[in-house]
Amino acid sequence: MDKKFNDLNSYFKNKFGFRVHKITVDAGFNCPNRDGTISFGGCIFCNSKGSGTGFLLQGISIEDQIVRAKKYVVKRFKAKKFIAYFQAFTNTYAPLKKLQEMYDEALGVDDVIGLAIGTRPDCVNNEVLDLLQGYAKENLIWIEYGMQTSKDETLKIINRGHDYACFKKAVEITKNRGIKICVHVILGLPGETKEDMLKTADAISGLPVDGVKFHVLYVIKKTELENMYNKGRYRCLTQKEYVEIIVSFIERLPKNVIIQRLTGEPHPAELIAPEWTLNKKATMELIKSEFIKRDTWQGKFCRIL
């Protein structure tokens, strides 16, 4: 079938002519929403691991994490070059010198051609962006902002610790620096309707954003969301609902925006609900089928605000 959306692998292949793969790095960062700067609780969906592996705290250096992962990725995906993805917690939340040391270590590994930096919009400033802009002169640099939603009421409910205006400001000071901007969006947040989620799509469509990464909200152990779920205060999206919403969301995004991920993957030992999120392959196939069934594509209903 014809391409229905602008996917990440196609972007890499068009840009470089070969397979490029992201390798996850845990650099041992913390988060202002956990250390007391903003809050001690963190976001309601995040546990003490923050999507991390804990490798750095186990004595496995950034370089060793990448080298170990490269062997597997080369064998399975035939990748030739790599992006070091600083994922866990907030990866600009440290003194500038420390950030530079960590980023330099990652870029010093053979065949690493860029960085992807996962962070919060309230944890960037011009000094950090100047550093990334310098790297971007010779490397592919993505900064991944956890927006989650454009609805301030929801951001308060999930204890995010910043508002939508903060996200817009981060995008504003990042643009025109040669740094690619990716936005993280969570579908199925507490209290949000389909219309709320599509308003987030419309908001993104009017910003200088290069990519979007989708998460489905799932309930994991030892989180405030688990407490809400157990008390009947939160209902997860069904697989059918998620598929229908994400296709409608992508219909509203500009054609040039790169869809970096369609859904997340919970750790089976941590997952409470919904069970369908464990079968990522099936969900992705349903999303592709939904595009075909609707005879639709990315950007079909894009409205630049």
Beta strands, then each sheet from edge to edge (+ up, - down):
strand 1: 20-25
strand 2: 81-86
strand 3: 112-119
strand 4: 140-148
strand 5: 180-187
strand 6: 211-216
strand 7: 219-220
strand 8: 258-261
strand 9: 271-273
sheet 1: 1+ 2+ 3+ 4+ 5+ 6+ 8+
sheet 2: 7+ 9-
end
